[in-house]
């Protein structure tokens, strides 16, 4: 595979989690009826899946440093497929959540290995630019998945959604087996030993840039989890929109991801990775403020909300992609480990926040907008403080 093809494949690996979440969103109410489960329990298919990705990522990075990127990626996709089979056969909400947990553990290798592969091949602004390109491919999930979910619901019910997830995982597995090269230059035979974990963690947290963006990755990812958990119920209970109309409304925000990452790649070259991230954060806050004002004025209908989410996606994926690049860049020799820690800590924090948001927000668009505004403001303030500290250090030196 050429480097551009590898970047695209890494983008598809990144999209596994988004595809596996977004394709289920139009089916929440149908799953609740079929499994005789409360809507709030059905919503847990998102945070349970994402939390298990976070747990699995603690180990997938060190495993890829020890055994190579390709074996860990292939093993993860095989476990992901097994979890999909459990979901297809689920006769209760407990079995469905168990299947989602297996899916999450299997999918955990995808983002970690994808970003480690990119770090194996690139560094600096080139790394950030290619992570942005992979994130553009990631938009495949948010755009296609909700529409596919609705189509499959019309064709054969919600179980066909998990058959589609299974097929996607098997296609990636087959492509990885036959086409993906091994990119790690030298395996670390001690990567799984406690002393190596301690030394790697010390090296990672000892680097101010990595430490800062690892801490921030949880609040940054919370913005995404909030939307995934809350929006299906908000569209349903606040605007009476489910099924096909919801899929079209929700898929529209994927266009914002593509636009945002196209602009991000330009900004990285023109103004640098950190400044591009600040621009993305300002956009996210501005859109959140606009949504709040429109909601207070009674003007926030489903069409306006969809347009706002598209604009919001321009900003928040720029923050997320660049934060990962900045955390990963200083550590080429332990890229798998660093990718694991950043991803797992961020996802666990965001998934716990998502479970709380699912309970607090319910289907109330007003509470949802306030929660989104508070999260985006917190991230912007944090980034401004980081920027101020960086400038002060540069002046002192």
Residue pairs with C-beta under 8 A, 6 or more apart in sequence:
1 9
1 179
1 180
1 181
3 121
5 179
6 117
6 121
6 180
6 181
6 183
7 118
7 130
7 133
7 134
7 137
8 133
8 134
8 137
9 175
9 176
9 179
9 180
10 114
10 115
10 117
10 118
10 134
10 137
11 114
11 133
11 134
11 135
11 136
11 137
11 138
11 140
12 137
12 140
12 172
13 73
13 110
13 111
13 113
13 114
13 172
14 110
14 111
14 114
14 115
14 134
14 135
14 137
14 138
15 137
15 138
15 139
15 140
15 141
16 80
16 107
16 110
16 111
16 141
16 168
16 169
16 172
17 49
17 50
17 53
17 107
17 110
17 111
17 141
18 138
18 141
18 142
18 145
19 140
19 141
19 144
19 145
19 165
19 168
20 49
20 103
20 107
20 141
20 145
20 165
21 46
21 49
21 50
21 141
21 145
21 228
22 141
22 142
22 145
22 146
22 149
22 228
22 250
23 145
23 146
23 148
23 149
23 152
23 161
23 164
23 165
24 31
24 45
24 46
24 149
24 158
24 161
25 146
25 149
25 228
25 231
25 232
25 246
25 247
25 250
26 146
26 149
26 150
26 153
26 232
26 242
26 243
26 244
26 246
26 247
26 250
27 149
27 153
27 158
27 161
28 39
28 42
28 43
28 232
28 233
28 236
29 39
29 42
29 236
29 242
30 153
30 157
30 158
31 37
31 42
31 45
31 96
31 158
32 38
32 39
32 41
32 42
34 157
34 158
35 42
35 90
35 91
35 92
35 93
35 96
37 92
37 93
39 233
40 358
40 359
41 93
42 93
43 229
43 232
43 233
43 358
44 97
44 355
44 358
45 96
45 97
45 100
46 225
46 228
46 229
46 354
46 358
47 225
47 229
47 351
47 352
47 354
47 355
47 358
48 97
48 100
48 101
48 104
48 351
49 100
49 101
49 103
49 104
49 107
50 104
50 225
50 347
50 350
50 351
50 354
51 104
51 347
51 348
51 351
51 352
52 100
52 101
52 102
52 103
52 104
52 105
52 108
53 104
53 105
53 107
53 108
53 111
53 343
53 344
53 347
54 108
54 343
54 344
54 345
54 346
54 347
54 348
54 351
55 104
55 105
55 108
55 344
55 348
56 76
56 104
56 105
56 106
56 107
56 108
56 109
56 344
57 108
57 109
57 111
57 112
57 339
57 340
57 343
57 344
57 347
58 340
58 341
58 344
59 108
59 340
60 72
60 76
60 108
60 109
60 112
60 113
60 336
60 340
61 112
61 116
61 335
61 336
61 337
61 338
61 339
61 340
61 341
61 343
62 191
62 192
62 196
62 197
62 200
62 336
62 337
62 340
63 72
63 109
63 191
63 192
63 336
64 71
64 72
64 73
64 109
64 112
64 113
64 116
64 184
64 336
65 116
65 184
65 187
65 188
65 191
65 334
65 335
65 336
65 337
66 187
66 188
66 189
66 191
66 192
67 187
68 182
68 184
68 187
69 113
69 116
69 117
69 120
69 182
69 183
69 184
69 336
70 176
70 180
70 181
70 182
72 109
72 112
72 113
73 109
73 110
73 113
73 176
73 180
74 173
74 176
74 177
75 109
76 105
76 106
76 107
76 108
76 109
76 110
76 113
77 106
77 109
77 110
77 169
77 170
77 172
77 173
77 176
78 106
78 173
79 102
79 105
79 106
80 102
80 103
80 106
80 107
80 110
80 169
81 106
81 166
81 169
81 170
81 173
82 102
82 106
83 99
83 100
83 101
83 102
83 103
83 104
83 105
83 106
84 99
84 103
84 162
84 163
84 165
84 166
84 169
85 99
85 166
86 95
86 98
86 99
86 102
87 96
87 99
87 100
87 103
87 159
87 162
87 165
88 99
88 159
88 162
88 163
88 166
89 95
89 99
90 96
90 98
90 99
99 162
103 165
106 169
108 343
108 344
111 339
111 343
112 336
112 339
112 340
112 343
113 336
113 339
114 134
115 131
115 324
115 328
115 335
115 339
115 343
116 184
116 335
116 336
116 339
117 183
118 127
118 130
118 131
118 134
119 127
119 328
119 329
119 331
119 332
119 335
119 339
120 183
120 184
120 185
120 332
120 335
121 130
121 183
122 130
123 329
123 332
124 329
125 268
125 269
125 272
125 273
127 325
127 328
127 329
128 268
128 273
128 321
128 322
128 325
128 326
128 329
129 265
129 268
129 269
131 321
131 322
131 324
131 325
132 261
132 264
132 265
132 268
132 318
132 321
132 322
133 261
133 265
135 257
135 261
135 264
135 317
135 320
135 321
136 257
136 258
136 261
136 262
138 257
138 317
139 254
139 255
139 257
139 258
139 261
140 254
141 254
142 250
142 251
142 253
142 254
142 257
142 313
143 251
143 254
143 255
144 251
144 254
145 251
146 246
146 247
146 248
146 250
146 251
147 247
147 248
147 251
148 161
148 164
149 161
149 247
150 243
150 244
150 246
150 247
152 158
152 160
152 161
152 163
152 164
153 160
153 161
153 243
154 244
184 336
188 196
188 333
188 334
190 196
191 336
191 337
197 337
200 334
200 337
200 338
201 337
201 341
203 331
203 334
204 210
204 211
204 214
204 331
204 334
204 337
204 338
204 341
205 211
205 214
207 330
207 331
209 326
209 327
209 329
209 330
210 326
210 327
210 328
210 330
210 331
210 338
212 386
213 323
213 324
213 326
213 327
213 342
214 327
214 341
214 342
214 345
214 346
216 323
216 379
216 382
216 383
216 386
217 320
217 323
217 324
217 327
217 342
217 343
217 345
217 346
218 345
218 346
218 348
218 349
218 350
218 353
219 349
219 375
219 378
219 379
219 382
220 316
220 319
220 320
220 323
220 346
220 379
221 320
221 346
221 347
221 349
221 350
222 349
222 350
222 353
222 354
222 375
223 284
223 316
223 319
223 372
223 375
223 376
223 379
224 316
224 317
224 320
224 350
225 350
225 351
225 353
225 354
225 357
226 353
226 354
226 357
226 368
226 371
226 372
226 375
227 253
227 309
227 312
227 372
228 354
229 354
229 355
229 357
229 358
229 361
230 357
230 358
230 361
230 368
230 371
231 250
231 309
231 368
232 242
232 246
232 250
233 358
233 361
233 362
233 363
234 305
234 361
234 363
234 364
234 365
234 368
235 241
235 242
235 246
235 249
235 250
235 302
235 305
236 242
236 246
236 363
237 362
237 363
237 364
238 363
238 364
238 365
239 301
239 302
239 305
239 365
241 249
241 302
245 302
249 302
249 303
249 305
249 306
250 306
250 309
252 306
252 307
252 309
252 310
253 306
253 309
253 310
253 312
253 313
254 313
255 310
255 313
256 309
256 310
256 311
256 312
256 313
256 314
256 317
257 313
257 314
257 317
259 314
260 280
260 313
260 314
260 315
260 317
260 318
261 317
261 318
261 321
263 314
263 318
264 276
264 280
264 318
264 321
264 322
267 275
267 276
267 279
267 318
268 276
268 322
271 279
273 322
273 325
273 326
274 322
274 326
274 387
274 390
276 318
276 322
277 318
277 319
277 322
277 323
277 326
277 383
278 380
278 383
278 384
278 387
279 315
279 318
280 314
280 315
280 316
280 317
280 318
280 319
280 322
281 315
281 319
281 376
281 379
281 380
281 383
282 315
282 380
283 311
283 312
283 314
283 315
283 318
284 312
284 315
284 316
284 319
284 376
284 379
284 380
285 373
285 376
285 377
285 380
287 308
287 311
287 312
287 315
288 312
288 369
288 372
288 373
288 376
288 377
289 373
290 308
291 300
291 305
291 308
291 312
291 369
291 372
291 373
292 369
292 370
292 373
294 300
294 304
294 308
295 365
295 366
295 369
300 308
300 365
300 369
305 365
312 372
316 376
319 379
319 383
324 339
324 342
324 343
327 338
327 342
328 335
328 338
328 339
328 342
331 337
331 338
357 371
360 367
360 371
361 367
361 368
361 371
